[in-house]
């Protein structure tokens, strides 16, 4: 197990290095040098101001030299400095990330806790009215983009009925956001429904496979109650592949959160990322992209480790 984890960590480092190379090159191909300086400072900037901007951010160096400098700073925990916000990318992420954890994390937990009992109930009552209804709802939600579902919720619960506010809380602190729970309902509900659709289908499929095993039939033949069989035998074995799915899906939850944050004007990394893209603030874009890359790698690694822990039959050489 230890050898497997070490190999996975080494592979993760290679993947993250590739993410930095591709992201850095693509963002610098869009605009660099005088073109970027004009876009940031404005078309009326004089040559002296443009030259000072280029020297300040090292845009006069070749691309490989700039990447090497960026990588060196990254290894020391420095993600660069924002062109527009006049602060380091590290401080921006540190200020916005807790709010993203609150939004995305709460939706993620809710989706899992709702999907597990519904998916297992579908498997137990296979091909019945409840199964057909839940399957139809899951297919509709799974095929719907997060922004489309969010717009429908806004139209139905905010514009038409005025039950909930269409905008997320605008506080800059976690305490301020929590103090306005009504504003959190729509963005959290949007993310929860999107992820519930995926998780419930896998829970149903995994539970059906578990119910077909011989030891389940043996347990039932012994006269054990259905509730005991489900929670003692079916639940744990059904959650093994689902746990892997949760780890692999975590990065997708984060990227969906970026769209939902922009849609509901939630003051988190998603909104910051979109604003940075519109304002050509490449250091902020690059820093958030690397953060998502790290979340992707960590999610995959945790999924593999969890799978091995939950299933003793799995051994890695």
Secondary structure, 3 states (H helix, E strand, C coil): CHHHHHHHHHHHHHHHHHHHHHHHHHHHHHCCCHHHHHHHHCCCCCHHHHHHHHHHCCCCCCHHHHHHHHHHHHHCCCCCECCCCCCEHHHHHHHHHHHHHHHHHHHHHHHHHHHHHHHHHHHHCCCCHHHHHHHHHHHHHHCCCHHHHHHHHHHHHHHCCCCCCCCCCCCCCHHHHHCCHHHHHHHHHHHHHHHHHHHHHHHHHHHHHHHCCHHHHHHHHCCCCHHHHHHHHHHHHHHHHHHHHHHHHHHHHHHHHHHHHHHCCCCCHHHHHHHHHHCCCHHHHHHHHHHHHHHHHHHHHHHHHHHHHHCCCCCCC
